[in-house]
Amino acid sequence: MTTPASVSTSREPAKIAGMFDGIARRYDTLNHVLSGGLDLVWRRRAIRALALAPGARLLDMCTGTGDLALAAVGGAVPGVDVVGVDFSGEMLRHGLVKVRAAGLGGRIRLVRGDATRVPLPDGSVDAAAVAFGIRNVVDRDRACREFCRVLKPGGRLAVLEFGNPTLPGWKQLYGWYSRVVLPKVGAMISGDSVAYSYLPASISQFPEPDQFAEDLRRSGFSTVEWKAMTFGTVYLHIATK
Ligand SMILES: C[S@@+](CC[C@H](N)C(=O)[O-])C[C@H]1O[C@@H](n2cnc3c(N)ncnc32)[C@H](O)[C@@H]1O
């Protein structure tokens, strides 16, 4: 996938946070519409791969409006508690409304913070997840070291991120969809013409799955596995501390 010349892929933290503040109100609707509801399936698969034990404490980094946190607490494993961290105040505000509406304020705590300085002590969570957030983090290696630091020994990290499909036919279709349809529909529904052009541009700059697996190992994880979902549209990395 090529980066359209006019699209800024600046990953300056304040700009990224501002961009998510701007689209927070329409974020969930757009996620579900643009992925055809698959985003819910991808998050559920990431949660299953974490193999949470009853009563586990989960960090949902880049939690946004809290969909992964809500799915984890509402899943099959009883007693899961989540700390959701994000640097966009507006995304968190919309997340808080959903958490309260679900009556889960006692189980999901939403905290403002940066992925490169996770506001949690060493070895304090059983598992961690980042859904569609790591691509936006400027100092990705530092963030991965932070995820490793806050995990207990043996704890798992699940990272969901978009990929660049290579399957003939799907590659062309997805390329057209993400370069043409997605920015147009995104701009129409969110009213922000930049944010949904930034999405395909930033995806094209994210490392290939083998390379990202290597980055995770270098950050301190002992084993890393990955699998492609929906023909390589999304990759799930599972790393164990
Ligand atoms: C595409 S959204 C994903 C939200 C959510 N995880 C989901 O699955 O829908 C990316 C989120 O990452 C957050 N984010 C990006 N970089 C961050 C950073 N360095 N620290 C904290 N949050 C960050 C953004 O504010 C945004 O809410």
PDBQT file of the ligand as one rigid body, heavy atoms in Angstrom, charges set to zero:
ROOT
HETATM    1  C1  LIG A 301      -7.502   3.235  16.904  1.00  0.00    +0.000 C 
HETATM    2  S1  LIG A 301      -7.785   3.607  18.577  1.00  0.00    +0.000 S 
HETATM    3  C2  LIG A 301      -8.032   2.032  19.300  1.00  0.00    +0.000 C 
HETATM    4  C3  LIG A 301      -8.925   2.084  20.503  1.00  0.00    +0.000 C 
HETATM    5  C4  LIG A 301      -9.317   0.732  21.094  1.00  0.00    +0.000 C 
HETATM    6  N1  LIG A 301      -8.182  -0.003  21.583  1.00  0.00    +0.000 N 
HETATM    7  C5  LIG A 301     -10.104  -0.108  20.131  1.00  0.00    +0.000 C 
HETATM    8  O1  LIG A 301      -9.821  -1.290  19.980  1.00  0.00    +0.000 OA
HETATM    9  O2  LIG A 301     -11.052   0.424  19.535  1.00  0.00    +0.000 OA
HETATM   10  C6  LIG A 301      -6.160   4.008  19.113  1.00  0.00    +0.000 C 
HETATM   11  C7  LIG A 301      -6.121   4.606  20.509  1.00  0.00    +0.000 C 
HETATM   12  O3  LIG A 301      -4.756   4.674  20.934  1.00  0.00    +0.000 OA
HETATM   13  C8  LIG A 301      -4.570   5.845  21.691  1.00  0.00    +0.000 C 
HETATM   14  N2  LIG A 301      -3.140   6.137  21.719  1.00  0.00    +0.000 N 
HETATM   15  C9  LIG A 301      -2.325   6.295  20.653  1.00  0.00    +0.000 A 
HETATM   16  N3  LIG A 301      -1.068   6.516  21.058  1.00  0.00    +0.000 NA
HETATM   17  C10 LIG A 301      -1.083   6.482  22.414  1.00  0.00    +0.000 A 
HETATM   18  C11 LIG A 301      -0.079   6.650  23.418  1.00  0.00    +0.000 A 
HETATM   19  N4  LIG A 301       1.191   6.893  23.103  1.00  0.00    +0.000 N 
HETATM   20  N5  LIG A 301      -0.446   6.535  24.706  1.00  0.00    +0.000 NA
HETATM   21  C12 LIG A 301      -1.747   6.319  25.033  1.00  0.00    +0.000 A 
HETATM   22  N6  LIG A 301      -2.747   6.164  24.136  1.00  0.00    +0.000 NA
HETATM   23  C13 LIG A 301      -2.404   6.252  22.838  1.00  0.00    +0.000 A 
HETATM   24  C14 LIG A 301      -5.448   6.877  20.981  1.00  0.00    +0.000 C 
HETATM   25  O4  LIG A 301      -5.759   7.967  21.807  1.00  0.00    +0.000 OA
HETATM   26  C15 LIG A 301      -6.659   6.026  20.600  1.00  0.00    +0.000 C 
HETATM   27  O5  LIG A 301      -7.656   6.096  21.586  1.00  0.00    +0.000 OA
ENDROOT
TORSDOF 0
